[in-house]
Amino acid sequence: MANKFINTIKSIIPFLAETKGELKRVTWPSRKQATQYTLIVIGASLAVAFFLGGLDFLFTYLINKFII
């Protein structure tokens, strides 16, 4: 049991070292780019939310009007 734990720890250490090396090679976006991308995602999310909310309202209205 202890041997399995030690082997797990030994396999985690190289993984973390490789991860650290990969993160150093990443080209990170500038603060301006990150802000722009964030605003685009928020805007798109709001647009989809309003669209789906509108469809929900429309279908609820139609069901209440014609079926109930």
C-alpha positions in Angstrom: 0.0 0.0 0.0 2.8 2.4 0.9 4.7 1.4 -2.3 1.6 2.4 -4.4 1.5 5.7 -2.7 5.2 6.4 -3.3 4.9 5.4 -6.9 1.9 7.8 -7.3 3.9 10.6 -5.8 6.9 9.8 -8.1 4.6 10.0 -11.1 3.1 13.3 -10.1 6.4 15.1 -9.7 7.5 14.8 -13.3 4.0 15.7 -14.5 4.1 18.9 -12.5 7.5 19.7 -13.8 6.3 19.2 -17.4 3.3 21.3 -16.7 5.4 24.1 -15.4 7.6 24.0 -18.5 4.6 24.1 -20.8 3.1 27.1 -19.0 6.4 29.0 -19.6 6.0 28.4 -23.4 2.4 29.7 -23.6 1.9 33.0 -25.4 -0.4 34.8 -23.0 -2.8 37.5 -24.3 -2.2 41.0 -23.3 -4.4 42.7 -20.7 -6.3 44.6 -23.5 -6.9 41.4 -25.5 -8.1 39.5 -22.4 -10.5 42.3 -21.6 -11.8 42.4 -25.2 -12.3 38.7 -25.3 -14.1 38.7 -21.9 -16.4 41.5 -23.1 -17.2 39.5 -26.3 -18.0 36.4 -24.3 -20.2 38.4 -21.9 -22.0 40.1 -24.8 -22.6 36.9 -26.7 -23.9 35.2 -23.5 -26.3 38.0 -22.9 -27.5 37.9 -26.5 -28.1 34.2 -26.4 -29.9 34.6 -23.0 -32.2 37.3 -24.3 -32.9 35.3 -27.5 -33.8 32.2 -25.6 -35.8 34.2 -23.0 -37.7 35.7 -25.9 -38.4 32.4 -27.4 -39.6 31.1 -24.0 -41.8 34.1 -23.6 -43.2 33.7 -27.1 -43.9 30.0 -26.8 -45.5 30.4 -23.3 -47.7 33.1 -24.7 -48.7 31.0 -27.7 -49.5 27.9 -25.6 -51.5 30.0 -23.2 -53.4 31.7 -26.0 -54.3 28.7 -28.2 -54.2 25.7 -26.0 -55.3 26.8 -22.5 
